[in-house]
């Protein structure tokens, strides 16, 4: 017994000596495992909030083609839904409602039917335990039947989501319609009192879409080796980073097309790229793609030309190899010529493929455009269908489109859903007999496998780098959140909440005269410039900030972003469309919360005097302005912190006495170089706080 005791004592002393001799090897092994487990949970949370976003956008894609059963499958079995006065309980009841109230008792749309739905501008928040989420979305619908009737609807959805068995579903959907009307009048409030839609978030919560892991929360341990676990997490982080880059590229392309910047637009394609316009044909190679773009005229937007092609409902999927990606989106076309007095509206579905080159840069390899609706603005989709004439001569395509791809505009052909249903995990189910366009690829798939990740020499440094890159994709969602939250606050005149979205030295621009600095001044700026709306609230404002291009700084603590501004207002008559741009927005992380550093619109690029007149006619009769009480003459009572007049170069065309208005073409600024070629835009302002000085010095 004494011998055994001595042996145990000696063995214990040896273990202590080993531990003392090699402390740096024993402790980090435990830290690595814990840190990797924590990183794994953080990655999962970032993927979860993106899954929620994908779920809701799928709702709109299914609605567009009358897939009511697929829409119902997005809900939990005991889900609740409110559509105006209609209250529904359970997936079966929701499915029956969609089929009967929206689909007139049939799956799919009839020939000539339209149910286009733009679902965008979300503010999303994940719960601390990662099991539930909430979202606020804008919805704008164009509904009707060629030869029948046509109508508009606009509203806000407040949605609760739940994760069941690892799959995100809709648990509750409350839709609040704000404006609606037949095509002829546009969207109207009808003079009724428009109640404020509840907010599920505070200003601070908008800037933290994914809350920190709660203290005391059990974090599942990793399985396998640290190197294998890190490699798997690194691939997932890279996929989210690539999603953001592809979304940026897709949206940047749209802005170049708006302005007929054909050099920049064609820079974004691979040398072997193809572009298909389904009712025209296929253009092969960059030179032919340039010819395709010049169908809309030579480079550069001219007096009275409208070429707006708004991108919404964007879904992005990156391949397992990380070398290819695909997008599916909806393009809302607003086209016309003021000189000719012509204007048209259109809806396209785009399904594109992207390739990541050996230089790490993503490019467009395959673009496929499927027209769904095209109509004369002054008639609407119930009375008018515009069919593209065949192209001949120098604008002709290189070859015809596949036979199956023709007819999306005229014959009810549905563009392929390449992504599986986000809840069932199965291919999207179409009604029997549906013709499908866009099946398969126009080019052969790229060969190759994902680059292998070698075991890092410094595991802690590698984990820190993965977390830094993860912060980029978290920032992307956060920056979208606070941008959309600002628009919500403008529409509901929540001036204190709007102020709290700003950083301590954040700039908020007002009209063409002022920059107000900091949360308190941003709030007072809004209150003094816009006043407080009269009650009852008979006007409904729609500030849509969409089509983001977001560049997050390498350290993940600041970002620059661009958003399109689309106004869809009624007061109580429809005021028609107008638009602008937030080209120089910026955000930064402040005390753990994403805040707005710059929020400054350039507007309007175009405006409609009324819905009836649109953008190609002079005003037939002025509409009454909405009643605003407590409005105060701003310059006298609340001088700006920084006058916009102190930036005459950057704000040329937007200052009092020097305002360029439609149908003249207002200058459009860019904060980024071409994301593929690096081409510097003609009007380049990377940082609004410093670019006036740089422009004056000729930098």
PyMOL commands that set and color helices and strands:
alter all, ss='L'
color gray80, all
select helices_A, chain A and resi 2-21+23-64+68-72+91-102+203-206+226-258+262-267+285-296+393-395+403-405+459-492+495-500+519-530+634-637+644-646+691-697
alter helices_A, ss='H'
color red, helices_A
select strands_A, chain A and resi 75-83+86-89+113-126+132-145+150-164+167-182+269-277+281-284+305-318+324-337+342-356+362-376+414-415+436-437+502-510+514-517+532-533+539-540+543-552+558-571+574-590+593-599+602-607+628-629+642-643+654-655+658-659
alter strands_A, ss='S'
color yellow, strands_A
deselect
rebuild
show_as cartoon
